[in-house]
C-alpha cells in the first residue's frame, strides 16, 4: 500500500491515509469512531480533516 511521504515520515499512527469510501479501511473505521471530531463540523463547514481525541482507559477496555 502506498502512502504519502508525510504519513511515512510521521511517528506511528500520527497520520492515517486511505479510502474513506471503503468501510473496512483503517481511516474509515477511525473516522466513525467515538474519538473522531471535526473542527467546526456543527456549523456545516464540511471539514475534510478528522481529529481523534486521546484514547482513554475506557477505549482500551473496549478492545478486551
C-alpha positions as CSV (number, residue, x, y, z in Angstrom):
1,X,0.0,0.0,0.0
2,X,1.4,3.4,-1.0
3,X,1.2,6.3,1.5
4,X,2.1,10.0,1.1
5,X,5.6,10.9,2.4
6,X,4.0,12.8,5.3
7,X,2.4,9.6,6.5
8,X,5.5,7.6,6.1
9,X,7.7,10.1,7.9
10,X,5.5,10.7,10.9
11,X,5.5,8.8,14.2
12,X,3.4,5.7,14.2
13,X,-0.4,6.4,13.8
14,X,0.1,10.2,13.9
15,X,-1.4,10.5,10.4
16,X,-3.6,7.9,8.6
17,X,-4.3,7.9,4.9
18,X,-6.7,5.8,3.0
19,X,-10.0,5.4,1.2
20,X,-12.9,6.8,3.2
21,X,-15.3,5.1,0.9
22,X,-14.0,1.6,1.9
23,X,-15.8,0.8,5.2
24,X,-13.1,-1.7,6.1
25,X,-10.2,0.7,5.7
26,X,-8.4,2.0,8.8
27,X,-9.1,5.6,8.0
28,X,-12.8,4.9,7.5
29,X,-13.0,3.0,10.8
30,X,-11.2,5.7,12.7
31,X,-13.4,8.4,11.2
32,X,-16.5,6.6,12.5
33,X,-15.1,6.0,16.0
34,X,-16.4,7.9,19.0
35,X,-13.0,9.6,19.4
36,X,-13.4,11.3,16.0
37,X,-14.2,15.0,15.8
38,X,-14.3,17.6,13.0
39,X,-13.4,21.2,13.7
40,X,-16.5,23.4,13.4
41,X,-18.4,20.5,11.8
42,X,-21.5,21.5,13.6
43,X,-21.5,24.7,11.6
44,X,-21.9,22.9,8.4
45,X,-18.4,23.7,7.1
46,X,-17.9,20.1,5.8
47,X,-14.3,19.8,7.0
48,X,-12.1,17.2,5.4
49,X,-9.8,16.7,8.3
50,X,-10.9,14.5,11.3
51,X,-9.1,14.7,14.6
52,X,-9.0,11.9,17.1
53,X,-9.2,12.6,20.8
54,X,-6.7,10.9,23.0
55,X,-7.6,7.3,23.8
56,X,-8.8,6.8,27.4
57,X,-8.7,3.7,29.5
58,X,-12.3,3.1,28.5
59,X,-11.3,2.8,24.9
60,X,-8.6,0.3,25.8
61,X,-11.2,-1.7,27.9
62,X,-13.5,-1.9,24.8
63,X,-10.8,-3.8,23.0
64,X,-10.9,-6.6,25.6
